[in-house]
Each structure stands twice: as structure tokens, then as C-alpha cells.
Amino acid sequence: MNKSSDTITINAVVEMPAAALQDIVKTAKQLTGRDEKGAYRVDTADVVGGMISMFLVEKDFETYVKDVKNYNL
């Protein structure tokens, strides 16, 4: 996701299916491969954050949060 002046970075606790996280880790490892010592050098937490950010942009999260019906307080 491109950073622009109208976005901020936050740290949040996100609930997701365990299978989704397993798929992200598996795919990230496949895409990056192992280094010369045989270790994977990919920060899967960064990959998860990036995927969630892309999802929020693609699904128009800004409009979603403007609808009071979407709040569960």
C-alpha cells in the first residue's frame, strides 16, 4: 500500500481465522524462499499488516466506518 499524507499507521489486535494466518505464512515463505543458510527472511507480521491494509483500501473501509450501523459498541 502506498503511504500518503492522509493515512496513518496503527498497531491493533485483529481476530482472524487461524487458517488464514497459516496460509499467509506459507505463501510468504514460498514467495521469498530460503536464504543461503536455509532460513526464511520474511517478516510475516509485516505481510499480514500489508494484506489487511490492502483489503481495507479495496473494500472502501473509509465509507464503511461512516455508517453507524457498522458499530458494535
C-alpha positions as CSV (number, residue, x, y, z in Angstrom):
1,M,0.0,0.0,0.0
2,N,1.3,3.4,-0.9
3,K,1.8,5.7,2.1
4,S,0.3,9.2,1.6
5,S,-0.2,12.2,3.9
6,D,-3.8,11.2,4.6
7,T,-3.1,7.8,6.1
8,I,-1.6,6.7,9.5
9,T,-0.1,3.5,10.7
10,I,-1.6,1.9,13.8
11,N,-1.0,-1.2,15.8
12,A,-4.2,-3.2,16.6
13,V,-5.3,-6.6,17.8
14,V,-7.1,-8.3,14.9
15,E,-9.1,-11.5,15.1
16,M,-8.8,-13.7,12.1
17,P,-9.2,-17.4,11.3
18,A,-6.0,-19.4,12.2
19,A,-6.2,-21.0,8.7
20,A,-5.9,-17.5,7.1
21,L,-2.7,-16.8,9.1
22,Q,-1.3,-20.2,8.2
23,D,-1.9,-19.5,4.5
24,I,-0.3,-16.1,4.7
25,V,2.8,-17.5,6.4
26,K,3.0,-20.4,3.9
27,T,2.6,-18.2,0.9
28,A,5.1,-15.6,2.1
29,K,7.7,-18.3,2.7
30,Q,7.1,-19.7,-0.8
31,L,7.4,-16.3,-2.4
32,T,10.6,-15.3,-0.6
33,G,12.4,-18.7,-0.4
34,R,15.2,-19.6,1.9
35,D,18.5,-17.6,2.3
36,E,22.0,-19.2,1.9
37,K,21.8,-20.5,5.4
38,G,18.4,-22.2,4.8
39,A,16.3,-19.7,6.9
40,Y,13.3,-17.7,5.7
41,R,13.9,-14.0,5.9
42,V,10.4,-12.6,5.7
43,D,8.6,-10.7,8.4
44,T,5.2,-12.4,8.3
45,A,3.7,-9.8,10.7
46,D,4.5,-7.1,8.1
47,V,3.0,-9.3,5.4
48,V,-0.2,-9.6,7.4
49,G,-0.4,-5.9,8.1
50,G,0.2,-5.1,4.4
51,M,-2.6,-7.5,3.4
52,I,-5.0,-6.1,5.9
53,S,-4.2,-2.6,4.7
54,M,-4.7,-3.5,1.0
55,F,-8.0,-5.2,1.9
56,L,-9.2,-2.1,3.8
57,V,-8.5,0.1,0.8
58,E,-10.0,-2.3,-1.7
59,K,-13.2,-2.7,0.3
60,D,-13.5,1.0,1.0
61,F,-13.1,0.9,4.8
62,E,-13.5,4.7,4.9
63,T,-17.1,4.5,3.7
64,Y,-17.8,1.5,5.9
65,V,-16.8,3.4,9.1
66,K,-19.1,6.3,8.2
67,D,-22.2,4.0,8.5
68,V,-23.3,4.0,12.2
69,K,-24.9,0.6,11.7
70,N,-21.4,-1.0,11.4
71,Y,-20.5,-0.1,15.0
72,N,-20.8,-2.8,17.7
73,L,-20.1,-0.8,20.9
